[in-house]
Protein backbone atom coordinates (compact mmCIF):
# COMPACT_ATOMS: atom_id res chain seq x y z
CA UNK A 1 0.00 0.00 0.00
CA UNK A 2 1.04 3.59 -0.57
CA UNK A 3 2.58 5.13 2.56
CA UNK A 4 2.05 8.89 2.54
CA UNK A 5 3.20 11.55 4.97
CA UNK A 6 0.07 13.34 6.14
CA UNK A 7 -0.08 17.09 5.60
CA UNK A 8 -2.61 19.60 4.29
CA UNK A 9 -1.62 19.03 0.67
CA UNK A 10 -1.77 15.22 0.76
CA UNK A 11 -5.05 15.33 2.70
CA UNK A 12 -6.55 17.60 0.04
CA UNK A 13 -5.37 15.30 -2.77
CA UNK A 14 -6.79 12.20 -1.07
CA UNK A 15 -10.16 13.84 -0.47
CA UNK A 16 -10.32 14.89 -4.11
CA UNK A 17 -9.47 11.35 -5.24
CA UNK A 18 -12.06 9.72 -3.00
CA UNK A 19 -14.84 12.01 -4.21
CA UNK A 20 -14.30 10.74 -7.76
CA UNK A 21 -16.12 7.58 -6.64
CA UNK A 22 -19.39 9.43 -6.07
CA UNK A 23 -22.40 8.35 -8.18
CA UNK A 24 -22.61 12.02 -9.21
CA UNK A 25 -19.43 11.46 -11.23
CA UNK A 26 -21.10 9.08 -13.67
CA UNK A 27 -23.18 11.43 -15.75
CA UNK A 28 -22.69 9.38 -18.92
CA UNK A 29 -25.12 6.80 -17.53
CA UNK A 30 -27.79 9.24 -16.41
CA UNK A 31 -29.60 9.54 -19.74
CA UNK A 32 -29.69 5.75 -20.15
CA UNK A 33 -31.25 5.45 -16.71
CA UNK A 34 -33.73 8.29 -17.32
CA UNK A 35 -34.88 6.59 -20.53
CA UNK A 36 -35.40 3.27 -18.73
CA UNK A 37 -37.32 4.94 -15.92
CA UNK A 38 -39.53 6.87 -18.35
CA UNK A 39 -40.23 3.71 -20.37
CA UNK A 40 -41.29 1.71 -17.31
CA UNK A 41 -43.42 4.61 -16.08
CA UNK A 42 -45.23 4.76 -19.43
CA UNK A 43 -45.38 1.09 -20.44
CA UNK A 44 -45.31 -0.60 -17.05
CA UNK A 45 -45.15 -4.43 -17.17
CA UNK A 46 -44.29 -4.56 -20.86
CA UNK A 47 -41.19 -2.39 -20.41
CA UNK A 48 -40.23 -4.26 -17.24
CA UNK A 49 -40.35 -7.62 -19.01
CA UNK A 50 -38.50 -6.26 -22.05
CA UNK A 51 -35.60 -4.95 -19.93
CA UNK A 52 -35.48 -8.14 -17.86
CA UNK A 53 -35.12 -10.17 -21.04
CA UNK A 54 -32.52 -7.74 -22.42
CA UNK A 55 -30.30 -7.51 -19.34
CA UNK A 56 -30.97 -10.74 -17.42
CA UNK A 57 -31.90 -12.98 -20.38
CA UNK A 58 -35.03 -14.09 -18.54
CA UNK A 59 -38.44 -14.23 -20.22
CA UNK A 60 -40.96 -13.44 -17.53
CA UNK A 61 -44.74 -13.09 -17.51
CA UNK A 62 -47.17 -11.70 -14.93
CA UNK A 63 -47.57 -15.31 -13.73
CA UNK A 64 -43.83 -15.96 -13.25
CA UNK A 65 -42.68 -12.51 -12.05
CA UNK A 66 -43.62 -13.07 -8.42
CA UNK A 67 -41.72 -15.65 -6.38
CA UNK A 68 -44.03 -18.45 -5.25
CA UNK A 69 -44.25 -20.25 -1.91
CA UNK A 70 -43.00 -23.38 -3.65
CA UNK A 71 -39.88 -21.57 -4.86
CA UNK A 72 -39.18 -20.45 -1.31
CA UNK A 73 -39.67 -23.99 0.01
CA UNK A 74 -37.31 -25.30 -2.66
CA UNK A 75 -34.71 -22.69 -1.67
CA UNK A 76 -34.58 -24.07 1.87
CA UNK A 77 -33.57 -27.44 0.43
CA UNK A 78 -30.55 -25.82 -1.25
CA UNK A 79 -29.29 -23.81 1.73
CA UNK A 80 -27.30 -25.51 4.48
CA UNK A 81 -29.32 -25.73 7.69
CA UNK A 82 -26.40 -24.32 9.67
CA UNK A 83 -26.47 -21.14 7.54
CA UNK A 84 -30.21 -20.80 8.14
CA UNK A 85 -29.52 -20.90 11.89
CA UNK A 86 -26.81 -18.22 11.54
CA UNK A 87 -29.25 -16.04 9.60
CA UNK A 88 -31.78 -16.44 12.41
CA UNK A 89 -29.18 -15.45 15.03
CA UNK A 90 -28.24 -12.39 12.98
CA UNK A 91 -31.91 -11.43 12.65
CA UNK A 92 -32.31 -11.62 16.44
CA UNK A 93 -29.31 -9.31 16.97
CA UNK A 94 -30.42 -6.82 14.31
CA UNK A 95 -33.96 -6.77 15.67
CA UNK A 96 -32.73 -6.26 19.26
CA UNK A 97 -30.63 -3.25 18.26
CA UNK A 98 -33.32 -1.62 16.15
CA UNK A 99 -36.02 -2.12 18.78
CA UNK A 100 -34.03 0.43 20.83
CA UNK A 101 -34.64 3.03 18.12
CA UNK A 102 -38.44 2.88 18.14
CA UNK A 103 -40.21 6.18 18.65
CA UNK A 104 -43.70 6.58 20.03
CA UNK A 105 -46.31 9.25 19.60
CA UNK A 106 -46.40 11.80 22.42
CA UNK A 107 -48.82 14.46 23.60
CA UNK A 108 -48.38 17.32 26.08
CA UNK A 109 -51.33 19.07 27.70
CA UNK A 110 -51.23 22.49 29.35
CA UNK A 111 -53.62 23.93 32.01
CA UNK A 112 -54.97 26.56 29.60
CA UNK A 113 -56.46 23.91 27.28
CA UNK A 114 -53.62 23.58 24.75
CA UNK A 115 -52.63 20.12 23.56
CA UNK A 116 -49.52 19.67 21.43
CA UNK A 117 -47.99 16.46 20.26
CA UNK A 118 -46.38 14.31 17.63
CA UNK A 119 -48.03 11.34 15.94
CA UNK A 120 -45.62 8.64 14.69
CA UNK A 121 -46.92 6.55 11.79
CA UNK A 122 -45.11 3.71 9.98
CA UNK A 123 -44.89 3.89 6.21
CA UNK A 124 -47.51 1.77 4.46
CA UNK A 125 -45.48 0.16 1.65
CA UNK A 126 -41.69 -0.06 1.32
CA UNK A 127 -39.67 -1.46 -1.58
CA UNK A 128 -36.40 -3.22 -0.81
CA UNK A 129 -33.93 -3.68 -3.65
CA UNK A 130 -31.55 -6.64 -3.30
CA UNK A 131 -28.66 -7.04 -5.78
CA UNK A 132 -28.32 -10.39 -7.51
CA UNK A 133 -25.67 -10.02 -10.16
CA UNK A 134 -22.17 -11.20 -9.28
CA UNK A 135 -23.05 -12.44 -5.79
CA UNK A 136 -25.82 -12.77 -3.22
CA UNK A 137 -25.80 -10.58 -0.11
CA UNK A 138 -28.40 -11.86 2.35
CA UNK A 139 -26.82 -9.74 5.10
CA UNK A 140 -27.75 -6.56 3.24
CA UNK A 141 -31.29 -7.82 2.80
CA UNK A 142 -31.62 -8.30 6.56
CA UNK A 143 -30.26 -4.82 7.30
CA UNK A 144 -32.89 -3.22 5.06
CA UNK A 145 -35.88 -5.37 5.99
CA UNK A 146 -35.56 -5.75 9.78
CA UNK A 147 -35.74 -2.03 10.70
CA UNK A 148 -38.79 -1.70 8.43
CA UNK A 149 -40.44 -4.61 10.24
CA UNK A 150 -39.56 -3.13 13.63
CA UNK A 151 -41.00 0.23 12.54
CA UNK A 152 -44.29 -1.48 11.70
CA UNK A 153 -44.36 -1.10 7.91
CA UNK A 154 -47.54 -2.75 6.60
CA UNK A 155 -46.11 -4.32 3.45
CA UNK A 156 -42.53 -4.96 2.37
CA UNK A 157 -42.03 -5.59 -1.34
CA UNK A 158 -38.68 -6.88 -2.55
CA UNK A 159 -37.21 -6.90 -6.05
CA UNK A 160 -34.09 -8.85 -7.00
CA UNK A 161 -32.69 -10.02 -10.35
CA UNK A 162 -33.08 -13.60 -11.48
CA UNK A 163 -30.91 -15.71 -13.79
CA UNK A 164 -31.81 -16.70 -17.35
CA UNK A 165 -33.92 -19.60 -16.01
CA UNK A 166 -35.93 -17.26 -13.81
CA UNK A 167 -34.29 -18.45 -10.58
CA UNK A 168 -33.29 -16.28 -7.62
CA UNK A 169 -30.34 -17.07 -5.31
CA UNK A 170 -31.62 -19.58 -2.70
CA UNK A 171 -29.90 -17.73 0.15
CA UNK A 172 -31.67 -14.53 -0.88
CA UNK A 173 -35.07 -16.24 -0.78
CA UNK A 174 -34.38 -17.89 2.57
CA UNK A 175 -33.17 -14.64 4.16
CA UNK A 176 -36.17 -12.75 2.76
CA UNK A 177 -38.59 -15.33 4.15
CA UNK A 178 -36.90 -15.39 7.55
CA UNK A 179 -36.93 -11.57 7.73
CA UNK A 180 -40.62 -11.36 6.87
CA UNK A 181 -40.73 -9.95 3.33
CA UNK A 182 -44.30 -9.98 2.01
CA UNK A 183 -43.77 -10.14 -1.77
CA UNK A 184 -40.68 -10.90 -3.89
CA UNK A 185 -40.45 -10.00 -7.57
CA UNK A 186 -37.82 -11.22 -10.05
CA UNK A 187 -36.51 -8.02 -11.56
CA UNK A 188 -33.46 -5.87 -11.08
CA UNK A 189 -31.63 -2.79 -12.29
CA UNK A 190 -33.06 0.64 -13.02
CA UNK A 191 -36.24 -0.99 -14.34
CA UNK A 192 -37.00 -2.53 -10.93
CA UNK A 193 -36.53 0.82 -9.19
CA UNK A 194 -38.90 2.46 -11.68
CA UNK A 195 -41.47 -0.30 -11.18
CA UNK A 196 -41.42 0.24 -7.41
CA UNK A 197 -41.56 4.02 -7.76
CA UNK A 198 -44.47 4.23 -10.20
CA UNK A 199 -46.12 0.83 -9.99
CA UNK A 200 -46.98 -1.54 -12.85
CA UNK A 201 -49.84 -3.97 -13.48
CA UNK A 202 -47.95 -6.55 -11.39
CA UNK A 203 -45.85 -4.54 -8.91
CA UNK A 204 -47.51 -2.04 -6.54
CA UNK A 205 -46.19 1.49 -6.10
CA UNK A 206 -44.33 1.95 -2.82
CA UNK A 207 -43.82 4.92 -0.52
CA UNK A 208 -40.06 4.47 -0.18
CA UNK A 209 -37.25 2.46 -1.80
CA UNK A 210 -34.22 1.23 0.13
CA UNK A 211 -31.33 -1.07 -0.65
CA UNK A 212 -27.96 -1.05 -2.44
CA UNK A 213 -27.19 -1.65 -6.09
CA UNK A 214 -24.87 -0.82 -8.97
CA UNK A 215 -24.48 2.59 -10.58
CA UNK A 216 -27.68 2.12 -12.64
CA UNK A 217 -29.67 1.36 -9.49
CA UNK A 218 -28.13 4.33 -7.67
CA UNK A 219 -28.92 6.73 -10.52
CA UNK A 220 -32.44 5.32 -10.85
CA UNK A 221 -33.07 6.01 -7.17
CA UNK A 222 -31.94 9.59 -7.76
CA UNK A 223 -34.25 9.86 -10.76
CA UNK A 224 -37.39 8.69 -8.92
CA UNK A 225 -36.79 10.63 -5.69
CA UNK A 226 -39.78 12.87 -5.14
CA UNK A 227 -42.21 10.36 -6.61
CA UNK A 228 -41.30 8.25 -3.60
CA UNK A 229 -38.72 8.42 -0.84
CA UNK A 230 -35.30 6.77 -0.99
CA UNK A 231 -32.76 5.88 1.67
CA UNK A 232 -29.68 7.40 0.01
CA UNK A 233 -27.55 7.27 -3.12
CA UNK A 234 -24.70 5.14 -1.83
CA UNK A 235 -21.19 5.05 -3.20
CA UNK A 236 -18.59 2.26 -2.99
CA UNK A 237 -17.64 0.77 0.37
CA UNK A 238 -14.91 2.29 2.53
CA UNK A 239 -13.05 1.60 5.75
CA UNK A 240 -10.68 3.74 7.78
CA UNK A 241 -8.54 2.50 10.64
CA UNK A 242 -7.22 5.02 13.18
CA UNK A 243 -4.31 3.42 15.03
CA UNK A 244 -1.33 4.21 17.24
CA UNK A 245 1.77 2.17 17.96
CA UNK A 246 -0.20 -0.23 20.18
CA UNK A 247 -2.14 -1.71 17.24
CA UNK A 248 -1.58 -5.21 15.87
CA UNK A 249 -0.35 -4.78 12.28
CA UNK A 250 -1.70 -8.15 11.17
CA UNK A 251 -5.21 -7.36 12.45
CA UNK A 252 -5.19 -3.90 10.86
CA UNK A 253 -4.07 -5.28 7.47
CA UNK A 254 -6.77 -7.95 7.52
CA UNK A 255 -9.44 -5.37 8.32
CA UNK A 256 -8.34 -3.04 5.53
CA UNK A 257 -8.56 -5.88 3.02
CA UNK A 258 -12.02 -6.91 4.22
CA UNK A 259 -13.37 -3.81 2.49
CA UNK A 260 -10.94 -3.65 -0.42
CA UNK A 261 -12.27 -6.99 -1.68
CA UNK A 262 -15.77 -5.53 -2.13
CA UNK A 263 -15.13 -3.52 -5.23
CA UNK A 264 -12.35 -2.08 -7.40
CA UNK A 265 -13.58 1.34 -6.27
CA UNK A 266 -13.66 0.50 -2.56
CA UNK A 267 -11.44 2.55 -0.27
CA UNK A 268 -9.22 1.30 2.56
CA UNK A 269 -7.21 3.83 4.58
CA UNK A 270 -5.01 3.55 7.65
CA UNK A 271 -4.27 6.74 9.58
CA UNK A 272 -1.55 6.25 12.18
CA UNK A 273 0.93 8.13 14.30
CA UNK A 274 3.44 5.27 14.01
CA UNK A 275 5.79 4.96 11.01
CA UNK A 276 6.78 1.49 12.26
CA UNK A 277 3.15 0.35 12.24
CA UNK A 278 2.72 1.80 8.74
CA UNK A 279 5.58 -0.31 7.37
CA UNK A 280 4.42 -3.43 9.19
CA UNK A 281 0.84 -3.09 7.93
CA UNK A 282 2.05 -2.57 4.35
CA UNK A 283 4.01 -5.83 4.51
CA UNK A 284 1.08 -7.72 6.01
CA UNK A 285 -1.22 -6.39 3.29
CA UNK A 286 1.14 -7.74 0.62
CA UNK A 287 1.24 -11.12 2.30
CA UNK A 288 -2.53 -11.42 2.66
CA UNK A 289 -3.26 -10.15 -0.84
CA UNK A 290 -1.10 -12.85 -2.41
CA UNK A 291 -3.27 -15.62 -0.96
CA UNK A 292 -6.78 -14.14 -0.94
CA UNK A 293 -9.32 -15.25 -3.55
CA UNK A 294 -10.29 -11.78 -4.72
CA UNK A 295 -6.70 -10.59 -5.07
CA UNK A 296 -7.24 -8.84 -8.42
CA UNK A 297 -10.09 -6.71 -7.08
CA UNK A 298 -8.09 -5.99 -3.91
CA UNK A 299 -5.02 -4.87 -5.84
CA UNK A 300 -7.00 -2.47 -8.03
CA UNK A 301 -8.85 -1.10 -5.02
CA UNK A 302 -5.64 -0.46 -3.10
CA UNK A 303 -3.82 0.97 -6.14
CA UNK A 304 -6.58 3.50 -6.71
CA UNK A 305 -8.01 4.27 -3.27
CA UNK A 306 -5.78 2.62 -0.67
CA UNK A 307 -3.57 4.73 1.59
CA UNK A 308 -1.47 4.49 4.72
CA UNK A 309 -1.24 8.00 6.15
CA UNK A 310 1.42 8.79 8.74
CA UNK A 311 0.50 11.73 10.97
CA UNK A 312 2.80 13.73 13.25
CA UNK A 313 0.41 13.44 16.18
CA UNK A 314 -3.01 12.12 17.15
CA UNK A 315 -4.67 15.54 16.80
CA UNK A 316 -3.73 15.68 13.11
CA UNK A 317 -4.82 12.07 12.65
CA UNK A 318 -8.23 12.73 14.19
CA UNK A 319 -8.69 15.90 12.11
CA UNK A 320 -8.12 13.80 8.99
CA UNK A 321 -10.55 11.12 10.14
CA UNK A 322 -13.23 13.77 10.68
CA UNK A 323 -12.52 15.40 7.32
CA UNK A 324 -12.74 12.16 5.33
CA UNK A 325 -15.82 11.02 7.30
CA UNK A 326 -15.53 7.35 6.43
CA UNK A 327 -18.37 4.86 6.19
CA UNK A 328 -16.64 2.48 8.64
CA UNK A 329 -14.12 3.65 11.24
CA UNK A 330 -12.07 1.31 13.40
CA UNK A 331 -10.29 2.87 16.36
CA UNK A 332 -7.32 0.80 17.51
CA UNK A 333 -5.54 2.96 20.06
CA UNK A 334 -4.44 2.54 23.68
CA UNK A 335 -7.76 4.00 24.86
CA UNK A 336 -10.27 3.73 21.98
CA UNK A 337 -13.18 4.93 24.12
CA UNK A 338 -11.40 8.19 24.86
CA UNK A 339 -10.40 8.59 21.21
CA UNK A 340 -14.03 8.05 20.15
CA UNK A 341 -15.15 11.15 22.08
CA UNK A 342 -13.17 13.26 19.58
CA UNK A 343 -14.73 11.70 16.49
CA UNK A 344 -17.44 13.80 14.84
CA UNK A 345 -17.88 12.12 11.47
CA UNK A 346 -18.18 8.37 10.82
CA UNK A 347 -20.97 6.06 9.73
CA UNK A 348 -20.18 3.27 12.20
CA UNK A 349 -17.42 3.22 14.83
CA UNK A 350 -15.69 -0.01 15.87
CA UNK A 351 -13.73 0.14 19.11
CA UNK A 352 -10.68 -1.97 19.95
CA UNK A 353 -8.79 -4.73 18.19
CA UNK A 354 -11.55 -7.35 18.52
CA UNK A 355 -14.32 -5.23 17.00
CA UNK A 356 -13.46 -6.01 13.39
CA UNK A 357 -15.60 -4.29 10.75
CA UNK A 358 -17.14 -7.52 9.33
CA UNK A 359 -18.74 -8.04 12.75
CA UNK A 360 -20.93 -5.06 11.89
CA UNK A 361 -21.55 -6.28 8.36
CA UNK A 362 -23.11 -9.54 9.47
CA UNK A 363 -23.91 -10.06 13.08
CA UNK A 364 -23.55 -7.42 15.81
CA UNK A 365 -26.92 -5.75 15.17
CA UNK A 366 -26.29 -2.09 14.22
CA UNK A 367 -27.17 -1.37 10.62
CA UNK A 368 -24.51 -1.77 7.94
CA UNK A 369 -26.29 0.54 5.48
CA UNK A 370 -24.11 3.57 6.11
CA UNK A 371 -23.31 6.99 4.62
CA UNK A 372 -20.43 6.98 2.11
CA UNK A 373 -18.29 9.51 0.23
CA UNK A 374 -18.03 11.95 3.12
CA UNK A 375 -21.78 12.12 3.70
CA UNK A 376 -21.31 10.87 7.27
CA UNK A 377 -20.86 14.58 8.02
CA UNK A 378 -24.62 14.98 7.68
CA UNK A 379 -26.21 11.53 7.14
CA UNK A 380 -26.82 8.67 9.57
CA UNK A 381 -27.01 4.88 9.24
CA UNK A 382 -30.27 3.34 8.03
CA UNK A 383 -32.59 3.01 11.01
CA UNK A 384 -36.16 2.62 12.17
CA UNK A 385 -36.51 6.38 11.63
CA UNK A 386 -36.25 5.79 7.87
CA UNK A 387 -39.49 3.81 7.93
CA UNK A 388 -41.72 6.17 9.90
CA UNK A 389 -43.13 9.63 9.41
CA UNK A 390 -44.16 12.18 12.02
CA UNK A 391 -47.22 14.41 12.09
CA UNK A 392 -47.52 17.39 14.42
CA UNK A 393 -50.74 17.57 16.45
CA UNK A 394 -52.21 20.90 17.61
CA UNK A 395 -55.32 21.55 19.69
CA UNK A 396 -56.40 24.95 21.12
CA UNK A 397 -59.65 25.47 22.97
CA UNK A 398 -61.53 28.78 22.71
CA UNK A 399 -60.01 30.16 25.91
CA UNK A 400 -56.47 29.29 24.79
CA UNK A 401 -56.92 30.89 21.38
CA UNK A 402 -58.57 33.95 22.90
CA UNK A 403 -55.44 34.66 24.91
CA UNK A 404 -53.20 34.81 21.84
CA UNK A 405 -55.44 35.66 18.88
CA UNK A 406 -54.34 39.30 18.67
CA UNK A 407 -50.68 38.25 18.56
CA UNK A 408 -51.34 35.75 15.77
CA UNK A 409 -53.34 38.28 13.77
CA UNK A 410 -50.63 40.92 14.15
CA UNK A 411 -47.95 38.49 13.02
CA UNK A 412 -49.96 37.51 9.93
CA UNK A 413 -50.64 41.16 9.01
CA UNK A 414 -46.92 41.93 9.37
CA UNK A 415 -46.33 39.42 6.61
CA UNK A 416 -49.10 40.88 4.46
CA UNK A 417 -51.26 37.76 4.78
CA UNK A 418 -54.59 39.23 5.75
CA UNK A 419 -56.55 36.06 4.98
CA UNK A 420 -54.42 34.31 7.58
CA UNK A 421 -55.27 37.04 10.08
CA UNK A 422 -58.96 36.87 9.16
CA UNK A 423 -59.05 33.12 9.77
CA UNK A 424 -58.28 33.86 13.42
CA UNK A 425 -60.27 37.13 13.67
CA UNK A 426 -63.65 35.70 12.61
CA UNK A 427 -63.71 33.52 15.71
CA UNK A 428 -63.80 36.63 17.93
CA UNK A 429 -66.14 38.97 16.03
N, C-alpha and C positions, 0 to 999 in steps of 0.2 A: 504493500500500500504506500501511497505517497505520504511522506512525512514532511510537514510544512510548519515553519516557524510562524506562530500566530501574531499578527499585527493588524492594524486598521486596514492596510491595503489587501492583505491576503483574505481577511474576513469579508471585505467587500466583494472580492473576486469570487469567493466561494458562494456567497449569497446570490450573486448574479447567475452563477452556473446552475445552482439548484432550482432557481425560478424558471429555468428553461423547460423544466419537466411539467410545468403547469398545463392543464387541459386547454387553457386560453392560448397556448402557443401553437395549437394545431388547427389554425384557421382553414387550411386546405381541405379539411374534412367536413367543415361546417355546412357547406352547401349540399353535400351528399346526404348528410343527416337531415337537414331541413326538408329535402325532397322526399325522403322516406317517411318522415313524420307527416308531411302534408298528404302524401298518398294514402297512408293508413287512416288518417282523419277523414278523408273523402270517400275511400273505397272499402274501408273496414276489413271484414274477414278476407275478402278477395285479395287485397294488397298484402295482408298478413301471411296468407298461404303462399302467395307468389314469392315473397322475400324469404320465407322459410325454405321453400324449394330451391331458390337461387343460392342462398348462403349455407344452408345446412343439408341440402340435398334430400330433404324429407318431404314427401307428398302427404300433406295432412288434410283432413276434412273436419267439418264441425263435430262429427262423431268421434274422431280420433285425437282431436286437439287436447281434450281434457284427460288427465291421468285418471285411470279407473282404480277402484278398490282392489281389483284383481292384480293390477300392475304393482300396486304397493305391497300386496301380500307376496307376490313373486320376488320383489326386491329383498324382502327379509330373508328369503332362502339363499340369496347370493351374498349377503353380508355376514361376516363372522359374528357369532353371538357375543363374543367378548368385546367387539367394537360397539355393538348396540348397548352393552352395559356401560361402557365408557361414555358414550353419547348421553345416556341417562344421568350419569354422575355430573357431567358438564352442565346439563340442563338444570339440575338441582342447584349447582353453584351460581349459575347465571341468574336464575330466578331469585335466589336468596338475596343477591346483591341488588337487583333491580327493585325488589319489593321495598327496599329502604328508600327508594326515590319517589314512591307514590305520594301524590298530593291530594288533598281532600278539599272539598268546598268549605268555605268558612263565611260566617255572618257575624256582624258586630252591631249590637243595638245600643242606642243612646237614650237617656231619660227624656229628651225632647221629642221622641217619636221618629227619629231617623234610624233607618236600617241600611247598612252598607255591607257588601260582601262580594265574594268571588265564587262563581259556579264553575267547577271543573268537569269537563265532558270528554270522554274518549272519542277519538275519531271513529267514524262508522265503518269505512272500508279502506284498507291499506294494501298497496301492492308491494311485494318483495321480489326484487330481481336477484336471481342466483346464477352466476356464471356457470358455463358448462362446456367450455371449449377445450383447452389443453388439459384441464384437471378439474376435479370436483373439490369443493371447499365446504363441507357440511358445517364446519365451525362458524363460518361467516353467516350461513343460514340461521344458525341458532342465535347469533348475536343480533340479528335483525328481527327475528320473529319473537323471541322471548320477551323483550321489553314491550312490544306491542300487545302481547297476551296479558302481561302484568298490568298494563294501562287500561285494559278492558275493551280493546278494539273489537267490534262486533264480527267483522269478517276479514280474514287475511287471505289474500289472493297471491299466489306465487307464479312467476313465469321463469322458465329455465330452458335453454336449448336442448334439443334431442339430437341423436345421431341420424344417419340416413335411413335407418330402419324404424325410426320413430321411438327409440328407447332413450330413457333418461338414466343417468348414473344411479345405480341402486342405493349407494350411500346417501345421495341427495334425497331420494324418496323416503328412505328410512328416517333420516334426520327431520325432514319436513313433517312426517307423520307423528314422530315423537314430540315435536315442538308444538303441534296443534294447528298446522296450516289447514285452512278450510278447502281451498281449491288450488290445483296445480295445473298449469297449462304449458304445453310443449312449444315454446317459442322464445327466441332470444334476440339480442341486438337492439338497434334503434327501433325496429318495428315492434318489439315487445313493449318497450317504454311508451311508444305512441298508443298502442292498444290499451294499456292501462290508463293513460292520461285522458283519452277521448272515448274509450269504450268501442266495442265492435258488436256484431250480432252474437258472438260467443263469449267475449270477455267483458265483464262489467267495468264501467269507469270507477276509478278509485279516488279517494280524497288526497292521498299522499303516496309517493313512491320512494322506497328506500332500497339500498343494496348496491354493491360494487359492480363494476364491469369494465370493459375495455374503453378505448377512447370514443368509440361510436355510441356506447351506452352513456358515457359521461356527457357528451355533447347533446345527446337526445334529452337527457334530464334537464340540461340547461334550456333547451328549446321549448319544453313543455311547462316549465316553471311559470306559474301564474294561472294555468288551466288546472293545475293541482299543485300540491306542495311536494318538495323533495327534501331529502336529508342534507345532501351537500354534493358538490362536484369534486370528487376525490382524485388526488394525484397518486403517483407511485408511492410504494411503501418506503419508510425511512426509520432509521434507528440512530440514536446518538448515545454514546457512553461518556459520562463525565467521571474521570478517575484520577486518583493521586498515586503516589508510589506504593501504597499498600495493596493495590489491586493485583489480582492473579491474571497474568498476561494470557494464559491459555483460555481462561473463562471469557475474558474480554474478546479475544479473537473469535471464539466460537459464537458469541452473541452477535458480533458484527456480521458474520457470515449468515446467520439465521435470517437476516433480512435481505442481504445481497442476493440470495438465491431466488427471491421472489420474482425478480424482473430485471432486465438489463438496464432499466432506468431507476431502479431502487437506489437509495442512498444509505451509506453506512459511514459514520463519522465517530472517531474517538477524539475527545478533547482532554488533554492531560497536562499536569504540571511536571511530569517526570519524563525526561528524555530517555532514560533507561527503559521505562515501561514502553515508550513508543517503539523503540527498536525491538524489544522482545515481542510485542504484539504483532509487529510487521512480519517477523520470522514465523510466528505461530500461524498467521493468516496464510502464508505461503505453504506451510506444511499441510494445513487442513484442506486448502483449495485443491491441492494435487490429488487428494483421495476422495473428495466429495462428488456425488453423482452429477450435480448441476454445475460443474466447474466452469463450463463455457459461459453460462449466464453470470456466474459470480465474477469471473474475470472482467467481463465487459462492464458490469455494474461498478466494480471497484475502480477500473480504469477511468470511467467517466465521472462517477459521483462518490468515490471513496476517498476519505482523507484521515490522516492522523495529524492533529493540530497540537503543537507543543506551546503551552502558554507560560509566561514568566511567573504568574502567580494565580491563585484560585479566583481572585476577584475578576481578572481578565477572562479566565475560563468560563466563569458563570455568566459574565456579560455576553460572551459569544453564544452560550447555550440559550440564553433568553432572546438573543437577536435571531438565531436560526429557528427557534420555536419548533422543535422536532415533534413528529408524530409519537414516537416512543423515546423515552429518556431513561437510561439506566444510570443510577448514581452509585459508584463503587469507590467510596472514600472512607477515611477512618471513622467518621461519624456521618453517615448518609442522612440521618434524620435532621441533623442540624443544617447540612448542606441544602436539603429540600426546602427549608424555610426561605431560602434566597432565590428559589426558582419561581419565576412568574409565568413562563410560557412553555407548556409541554402538553401533549395530548394525554399521555399516560406516563406515570412516574414509577419506576421499579427501584426499590431500595435494597442495597446490599448484594453480595456476590451470589446469593442463592435465589434471588428473584429474577431469574432469566426472562427475557422478553417473551419467548414462546409460552411461558406459563400464562401470560395474559391472553395470548392468541387463542388458547384452547380451553382453559380449565379453571382459572382462579375465580372468575365471575364478573369482574368489571368488563365493560364493553370494549371490543377491539376495533369497532368502527370509530376512527379517530380523525381529527383534523390534520391535513397534510399541507406541504408547501408554505409553511409559515403561518397558516391560518389558525394555529393554536393560540395566536395572540388575541383572537376574538371569537373563536368557535370552541365548542365543547364536544366531548364524546357523545355518540348516540345514546339516548337515555329514554326513560319513560316519558319525560317531558316532550319528546318528539312525537308522541302519539296521543297527546291530549290537546285541548284548547280551553281557554279560560274566558268566561263572560263576566263582566262586572254587573253587579246587582245594586240598584238604588231604589230606596223607598223613603219618601218624605210625607208625613201627614200634613194636614192643613196648618196646624199650629207651627210646625217646623218650617214650612215654606213661608208662612207669614213673617217670621222673624228675619228672613233674609231676602225677601222678594225684591225690595228696593235696591239692594246691592247687586243682585243678578241683573235687574233691568238696567241699572246704570252701566254695568260692565258691557252688556250687549249694545247699548246705545253708543258707548265709546268706540265700539268697533263698526258702527254704522249698520248694525243688523237689527233694525227696528221690529221685524217680524219675530225675531227671537225674544225681544223685550216684551212684545205684545202677548206672546204665548204665556208669559208669567203674569202680566198685568191683568188679563181678563179674569183671572181667578180672584181678583181683589177689587173689582169694580163696585 
